[in-house]
Amino acid sequence: MLYWTQGGAERTAHRRYLIRKGELPLRIYADNAATTQTSELARRVMVDTMDRYWGNPSSLYSFGQEAAEVLYQARCDVAACLGAKPEEIYFTSGGSEADNQAIVSAAQLGKRKGKNHIITTPIEHHAVLHTVEKLAKEGFEVTYLPMDESGIVKVEDVAAAIRPETALVTVMFANNEIGTVQPIARIGALCREKGVVFHTDAVQAAGHLAIDVEEMNIDMLSLSGHKFHGPRGVGALYVRKKVPLLSFIQGGAQERGRRAGTENLPAIAGMAAALTEACAHIDEHYKYVSSLRDALIDGLSAIPHGALNGARAPRLPGNVNFCFEGIEGESLLLLLDDKGVSASSGSACTSGSLDPSHVLLAIGRPHEVAHGSLRLTLDYTNTMEEVNEIVAAVKEVVDYLRNMSPVWKALEKGERKYVI
Ligand SMILES: *Cc1c(COP(=O)(O)O)cnc(C)c1O
């Protein structure tokens, strides 16, 4: 049964009613790259922090000092998960702010030394891409590393792009759309050898992949609480001790003068708890979630004229991203939602606009195919039963949409050529 012709609120209410009656299955959440459900531990730590440590950590009396201790403990916990020192961690309002601050700071400090060149990839998150584009308008020269269908940067290309005037290399740890994991340790070693500052947006990797900033020669790293079952609106920027950092927000002397504003202590403590929890289970979760991912990829590979986007490995344990020819991603999403499956097409930031994903275009998918993309991101909260249900639902919906698509009919009649 399909209810997708009804309006938004009405549809949601009707669906909830059907779920209660047992006529629709429970919802399956398969969009963990967009956000994750706050863990029970993180929730408890946040409530406890609000109840007991509501003082201002900058205040000298005991209410403040107790809060300052909670803040310091959170800093130690986040640092421990990254192989960093507590004084190398700066709390921010999220991944976007951490990316913005790291890039703008490195660019401005570089400029003071006559360095006006930045190296990045065409598949970065918009928090990185738009910041770099803004700097380009202000006179910085930007090299976008070459990208092929694998979705993985080649270290030789980074080596070839570095010049004496390079102020910063910024390459994401793992991609939020296609899940490909970049050779971060090798890029880090190269940048260290050449004396170039290296930043990585590790928002999708933190809590899911092992990270050691020392071993990987990372100078700056961004992470965000809500991508590993912590709260939203909080993140952290790691900056190696010897690397200077300019403040981005002017005001008080919080975060050692690098990030003004009274600390959001419940969120910071909740994030630290969630990251510690994620890192304690990282191997076990990796094994379990990647087995779900592999089953989902295998199941969806049976659909004709569909293709996995990005190399199969190295890939985030929970990421599955397919293109299906002859259909439109938005319709696919809405129909899947009616079957109880929450998925994504492109990134959350671009859905709502008609432009296909910049990541899919960068890995060489033509416009018309990039429009038919589906991202399913799994987590330890998902099960193999859910994977089987997702496979069945996607098969059914792709069939349904193709049957009413004029583009698909033209492909079948040979009036158009299949791309995949
Ligand atoms: C989600 C995400 C961000 C933005 O983080 P926020 O905390 O939502 O600002 C940045 N980079 C990547 C790769 C992401 O997935």
The ligand as a MOL file (V3000), in Angstrom:
LIG
                    3D

  0  0  0     0  0            999 V3000
M  V30 BEGIN CTAB
M  V30 COUNTS 15 15 0 0 0
M  V30 BEGIN ATOM
M  V30 1 C 28.3040 16.1910 9.4410 0
M  V30 2 C 29.5950 16.5840 8.8410 0
M  V30 3 C 30.1560 17.8590 9.0590 0
M  V30 4 C 29.4210 18.9320 9.8200 0
M  V30 5 O 29.3590 18.6690 11.1860 0
M  V30 6 P 28.2760 19.4620 12.0730 0
M  V30 7 O 28.5840 19.0760 13.4720 0
M  V30 8 O 26.9390 18.9790 11.6220 0
M  V30 9 O 28.5080 20.9100 11.8180 0
M  V30 10 C 31.3850 18.1350 8.5100 0
M  V30 11 N 32.0560 17.2170 7.7960 0
M  V30 12 C 31.5610 15.9830 7.5630 0
M  V30 13 C 32.3620 15.0010 6.7760 0
M  V30 14 C 30.3190 15.6260 8.0810 0
M  V30 15 O 29.8240 14.4110 7.8380 0
M  V30 END ATOM
M  V30 BEGIN BOND
M  V30 1 1 1 2
M  V30 2 1 2 3
M  V30 3 2 2 14
M  V30 4 1 3 4
M  V30 5 2 3 10
M  V30 6 1 4 5
M  V30 7 1 5 6
M  V30 8 2 6 7
M  V30 9 1 6 8
M  V30 10 1 6 9
M  V30 11 1 10 11
M  V30 12 2 11 12
M  V30 13 1 12 13
M  V30 14 1 12 14
M  V30 15 1 14 15
M  V30 END BOND
M  V30 END CTAB
M  END
